[in-house]
């Protein structure tokens, strides 16, 4: 089972989430501050971080940015209702998803599994990279490179890129992407998609299209996003 680093300052929430995940077989290390959580990364080696936004001292957004400086470790934010602005900032900082507290253990575990789920089955993925202009995507190796340089993509960014590139020029609505990439059913939060697209464009240096706009991840106003045409 995935090893989870839980960074949450509220003792009751921290203990409840930790106990629920342990009962389901997860190995969990809980920290009460952002500083303590960051200090545990190298020794605990988690598969995923559950990160509260409103932490004393170093807040969740700052912790997320620190992690993203050196790692693409999956990050799920824990947020209280009404923290809309902080959610947007957290997503822009590089979080892969978020959960509104309080949340049942089965909801938290479902989000963990969705974020960690393999992006492609190496046994069925096409061998070797596929090329889209300067961009090379290796579905079996789960990597993306531009001009031969590997791109440091977080799980949600890589999943989104691979999903769009699998059907060039096909337009996907935000809801379709939420269901396919984030595995959110019904009416999910479109901000997840928009924030991920912005981060992905930044890492791709995606501003070289024929009209000066994005070349790879293009916006189709009123509909959603598409990959290409290049």
C-alpha positions in Angstrom: 0.0 0.0 0.0 1.2 3.6 -0.6 3.2 5.3 2.0 1.4 8.6 3.0 3.0 11.7 4.6 0.2 13.6 6.3 0.9 17.2 7.2 -2.0 18.6 9.3 -1.9 20.8 12.3 -5.4 20.0 13.7 -4.9 17.1 16.1 -8.4 15.7 15.7 -8.3 15.8 11.9 -4.7 14.4 11.9 -5.5 11.5 14.2 -8.8 10.7 12.3 -7.2 10.6 8.9 -4.1 8.7 10.1 -6.2 6.1 11.9 -8.6 5.7 8.9 -5.7 5.2 6.4 -3.8 2.8 8.7 -6.9 0.7 9.1 -6.9 0.4 5.3 -3.3 -0.8 5.2 -1.5 2.4 4.5 1.8 3.3 6.2 1.3 6.8 7.5 3.6 9.4 9.0 1.8 12.4 10.5 3.4 15.8 11.0 1.8 18.8 12.7 3.8 21.6 10.9 5.1 22.2 7.4 8.7 22.3 8.7 8.3 18.9 10.3 6.7 17.5 7.2 9.5 18.7 5.0 12.1 17.3 7.4 10.5 13.9 7.1 10.6 13.6 3.3 14.1 12.2 3.0 13.7 9.7 5.8 10.2 8.5 5.3 10.2 8.5 1.5 6.4 8.8 1.0 4.6 7.8 -2.2 2.2 10.8 -1.7 1.7 13.8 0.5 -1.6 14.9 2.1 -1.1 18.5 2.8 -3.2 20.9 4.8 -3.4 24.4 3.4 -3.8 26.4 6.6 -0.7 25.4 8.6 1.0 27.6 11.3 4.4 29.0 10.4 5.1 27.7 6.9 1.7 27.3 5.3 0.6 24.6 2.9 1.2 26.6 -0.3 4.8 27.3 0.8 5.4 23.6 1.6 4.0 22.7 -1.8 6.3 25.1 -3.5 9.3 23.8 -1.6 8.5 20.2 -2.5 8.1 21.1 -6.2 11.5 22.7 -6.2 13.1 19.3 -6.1 10.4 16.7 -6.6 7.3 15.7 -8.5 5.9 13.7 -5.6 2.1 13.6 -5.8 0.4 16.2 -3.5 -3.2 16.3 -2.4 -4.3 19.4 -0.5 -6.6 19.3 2.5 -8.8 22.4 2.6 -11.7 23.8 4.6 -14.9 24.9 2.9 -14.7 28.5 1.8 -10.9 28.5 1.1 -11.5 29.1 -2.6 -8.7 31.6 -3.1 -6.2 29.4 -1.2 -7.3 26.4 -3.3 -6.4 28.2 -6.5 -3.1 29.4 -5.1 -2.3 25.8 -4.0 -3.2 24.3 -7.4 -1.0 27.0 -9.1 1.8 26.0 -6.7 1.7 22.4 -8.1 -0.8 20.4 -6.1 -2.3 17.5 -8.1 -5.7 17.5 -6.4 -7.6 18.7 -3.3 -10.1 17.4 -0.8 -12.5 19.5 1.2 -12.5 18.7 5.0 -14.1 16.9 6.7 -13.9 13.9 4.3 -14.6 10.2 4.8 -11.6 7.9 4.7 -13.0 6.1 1.6 -13.1 9.5 -0.2 -9.5 10.2 0.7 -8.3 6.8 -0.3 -10.2 7.0 -3.6 -8.4 10.3 -4.4 -5.0 8.7 -3.4 -5.6 5.8 -5.7 -6.6 8.1 -8.6 -3.5 10.2 -8.3 -1.2 7.2 -8.0 -2.8 5.1 -10.6 -0.5 4.1 -13.4 -0.8 6.5 -16.4 -0.4 3.7 -18.9 0.2 -0.1 -18.9 3.8 -0.6 -20.1 2.7 -4.0 -21.5 0.3 -2.4 -23.9 1.9 1.0 -24.5 3.5 1.6 -27.8 7.3 1.0 -27.7 9.5 3.9 -28.0 8.6 7.6 -27.9 6.1 9.4 -30.0 7.1 12.7 -31.4 5.0 15.9 -31.6 7.3 18.6 -33.0 10.0 19.1 -30.4 8.1 17.1 -27.9 8.8 13.4 -27.3 6.3 11.3 -25.2 7.2 7.9 -23.9 4.0 6.3 -22.7 5.7 3.1 -21.5 8.4 4.9 -19.6 5.9 7.6 -18.4 8.2 10.5 -19.4 8.0 13.6 -21.6 11.0 15.5 -23.1 11.4 18.6 -25.2 14.4 19.0 -27.4 15.9 16.0 -25.7 15.6 17.4 -22.2 13.3 15.6 -19.8 10.4 17.7 -18.4 9.8 17.6 -14.6 6.0 17.0 -14.7 3.9 16.2 -11.7 1.5 13.2 -12.0 -1.6 15.3 -13.0 0.4 17.2 -15.6 1.8 14.1 -17.2 -1.6 12.4 -17.2 -3.2 15.5 -18.8 -0.5 15.8 -21.5 -0.7 12.1 -22.4 -4.5 12.1 -22.5 -4.7 15.2 -24.8 -1.8 14.0 -27.0 -3.5 10.6 -27.6 -6.2 12.4 -29.6 -4.6 15.3 -31.4 -7.0 18.1 -32.5 -9.9 16.5 -30.5 -11.5 19.0 -28.2 -12.1 17.9 -24.6 -14.4 19.8 -22.2 -13.2 20.5 -18.7 -15.7 18.0 -17.3 -14.4 15.3 -19.7 -10.9 15.9 -18.5 -11.9 15.8 -14.9 -13.5 12.4 -15.4 -10.6 11.0 -17.5 -7.6 12.5 -15.8 -8.6 13.2 -12.3 -11.4 10.5 -12.1 -13.9 13.0 -10.7 -17.4 12.1 -11.5 -20.4 14.4 -11.8 -19.5 18.1 -11.6 -16.0 18.5 -10.4 -14.0 21.7 -10.0 -12.8 23.0 -13.4 -10.1 25.0 -11.6 -8.1 21.7 -11.3 -8.0 21.6 -15.1 -7.2 25.2 -15.7 -4.5 25.4 -13.1 -2.9 22.2 -14.4 -3.0 23.5 -18.0 -1.2 26.7 -16.9 1.5 24.8 -15.1 1.9 22.4 -18.0 2.2 25.3 -20.6 4.8 26.9 -18.4 6.9 23.8 -18.3 6.5 23.2 -22.0 7.4 26.8 -22.8 4.2 26.6 -24.8 4.0 30.0 -26.5 5.2 29.3 -30.0 2.0 28.6 -31.9 1.3 30.1 -35.3 -0.7 33.0 -33.8 1.8 33.5 -30.9 -0.4 31.5 -28.5 0.1 28.0 -27.1 1.3 25.5 -29.6 0.7 22.2 -27.8 -2.2 22.8 -25.3 -4.7 25.0 -27.0 -7.8 26.6 -25.6 -11.0 26.3 -27.6 -13.1 29.1 -26.1 -16.5 27.9 -24.9 -15.6 24.3 -25.2 -12.3 23.3 -23.5 -8.8 22.2 -24.6 -7.1 20.3 -27.4 -3.6 19.1 -28.3 -2.3 20.7 -31.5 -2.5 20.8 -34.4 1.3 21.5 -34.7 
